[in-house]
Amino acid sequence: MKIAISSTDGKLDTPFNPRFGRCEYFIFVDGDTREWEAKANPAASARGGAGPQAAQFLASSGVEAAISGKFGPNAYSSLEAAGIGAYEADSGTPADLLDRFLAGTLKQVNAPTGPKRH
């Protein structure tokens, strides 16, 4: 399973970025091998629609689960339409969040968790 975690600097050992659509990077992790790579989020500086654009980026990258802090209505709807599970975190490093996800202790959300921004 391919997992995406929102990040500020693309590193596993620094605090994750709780912003989904406007995070600077996504860390893509293979849940089986734990191999990972960081990619810049092309939606980070979008004038509008960053959440759906970020969701499309994840979908085109083959992601099956997204971990972030909050998911606005448009971002959540886009993830849901793409078949990507949304998991909410409140703190931690991407490495910590990966461990929590694999242990089944991160909450999967079934509705938007943040406000609409635009």
C-alpha positions in Angstrom: 0.0 0.0 0.0 1.3 3.4 -0.9 0.8 6.1 1.8 1.3 9.9 1.6 2.1 12.0 4.6 2.0 15.8 4.6 5.4 17.4 5.3 7.0 20.7 5.6 10.6 19.7 4.7 10.3 16.2 3.2 12.1 14.5 6.1 10.9 11.6 8.2 12.3 12.8 11.5 10.8 16.3 11.8 7.2 17.3 12.6 4.7 16.6 9.9 2.7 19.4 8.3 -1.0 19.4 9.4 -2.0 21.3 6.3 -3.1 18.9 3.5 -3.6 21.0 0.4 -0.8 23.5 1.1 1.9 21.4 2.7 5.2 21.9 1.0 5.9 18.2 0.4 4.3 14.8 0.5 6.3 11.8 1.8 5.3 8.7 -0.2 5.9 5.5 1.7 5.5 1.9 0.6 3.7 0.4 3.6 5.3 -3.1 3.0 8.9 -2.2 2.5 9.0 1.2 4.2 10.9 2.6 1.3 10.1 6.3 0.9 10.6 9.4 -1.1 9.6 13.1 -0.8 8.0 15.0 -3.6 7.2 18.7 -3.7 3.4 19.3 -3.5 2.5 21.1 -6.8 -0.6 22.5 -5.2 1.2 24.2 -2.3 1.1 27.7 -3.9 -2.1 27.3 -5.9 -4.3 30.4 -5.9 -7.4 28.3 -5.1 -8.4 24.6 -5.1 -5.2 23.4 -3.4 -7.0 20.5 -1.6 -8.5 18.9 -4.8 -5.2 19.6 -6.7 -3.2 17.8 -4.0 -5.7 14.9 -4.0 -5.3 14.6 -7.7 -1.5 14.6 -7.4 -1.8 11.7 -4.8 -4.2 9.8 -7.0 -1.9 10.1 -10.0 0.9 8.8 -7.8 -1.0 5.7 -6.9 -1.6 6.6 -3.2 -4.2 4.6 -1.3 -4.0 6.4 2.1 -3.3 10.1 3.0 -2.2 11.2 6.5 -2.5 14.9 7.4 -4.0 17.1 10.1 -7.2 18.4 8.6 -9.1 17.7 5.4 -11.4 20.5 4.1 -14.7 19.6 2.3 -13.2 19.8 -1.2 -10.0 18.0 -0.4 -12.0 15.2 1.4 -14.5 14.8 -1.5 -11.6 14.6 -4.0 -9.8 12.0 -1.9 -13.0 10.0 -1.5 -13.7 10.1 -5.2 -10.2 8.8 -5.9 -10.6 6.0 -3.4 -7.9 7.3 -1.1 -8.5 6.9 2.6 -8.0 10.0 4.8 -6.3 9.6 8.2 -6.2 12.4 10.7 -3.2 13.1 12.9 -2.6 15.8 15.5 1.1 15.6 16.0 4.2 13.6 15.4 6.9 13.0 12.7 6.1 11.2 9.5 8.0 8.2 10.8 5.8 8.2 14.0 2.7 8.6 11.9 3.7 5.7 9.6 4.2 3.5 12.7 0.8 4.5 14.0 -0.9 3.9 10.7 0.6 0.5 10.3 -0.4 -0.4 13.8 -3.9 0.6 13.1 -4.1 3.4 15.7 -4.6 6.4 13.4 -8.2 7.5 13.0 -9.7 7.2 9.5 -12.1 10.0 8.8 -15.4 9.6 7.0 -16.2 13.3 6.5 -14.3 16.6 6.2 -12.5 17.6 9.3 -11.6 21.2 8.5 -13.3 24.3 7.2 -13.6 25.2 3.5 -10.9 27.8 2.8 -11.9 29.3 -0.6 
